[in-house]
Amino acid sequence: MRILIVEDDEVLLDGLCQAMRHSGHAVDCVGNGKDAVHVLQGEVYDLVILDLGLPKLDGFSVLRNLRGHNQTVPVIILTARESVDDRVKGLDLGADDYMTKPFSLPELEARVRALLRRGQCGANPLITCGALAYDSVGRRVTLNGERLELTSRETGVLEILLSRAGRVVSKDQLIEHLYSYAEEATGNAIEVYIHRLRKKVEAAGVTIRTIRGLGYLMDKASNG
Ligand code: CA
C-alpha cells in the first residue's frame, strides 16, 4: 500500500519512513504542509500520517484542504498536541484516528493496518480466495496452510488483487498503490510480477486473468 508521511522533524520522519517501508509499504515523505497539499492533489495514497505543527501550512489546514476536495484517503494525525480540543477538532475535520507523541511504533503500525483494512475489504485481517489466504498483520500468504514464499513486491500485488477479488484492477491502479514517487514504475514490471504470481497461486485454485485493455482479475478457478 502507498503511504504519505507529513512530518517536519527529520529524525522522526526518517524513522517513520523506514518503519513503514519495512512493513512493505511504498512511502513518500514531505516536511511541510504546502508540499503535503501539493502531492495530495497529484498522487493517490492509501493512507496519510499527518503531523499538526508544520512549517508553511499546519496539519489542520492540510486536512481541511484534503476533505474539501472530497478525498476520502484515511488520515492518522500524529502530533504532540494532546488537548481534547485538538483531538476533537482533528476528528471533526475528517481525520480517522489521532495519536499523540511520544507514541509506540507497534501501536501506530497496528492502527495503520486497521485503517488500511477498512479501506480495502472490511475489518477482517485475513483475506481468503480459494485455498489462498493472506494475513495482513504478518504479511504472510499461505496456500492450504503452507507458507508461500513471495517477495515483498509480489506480496503487495497479491494483496491488492485479493482485496479486490472478482473485480478488475488496472495496471495503473497497481502502479499507484505499489510505488512511491521516487521509484520508477513500469507496466512491464507489473506483468513480470503477475506472471510469477500466477505460477505460485495456480495450485490454490485461484486464477489471475488478464482482461485485455483493462487489467487483471483474480478469482477462484471455475472448477475450484
Ligand atoms: Ca511538527
Residues whose N, C-alpha, C, O or C-beta is under 5 A from the ligand:
A	BS01	CA	D8 D51 G53 L54
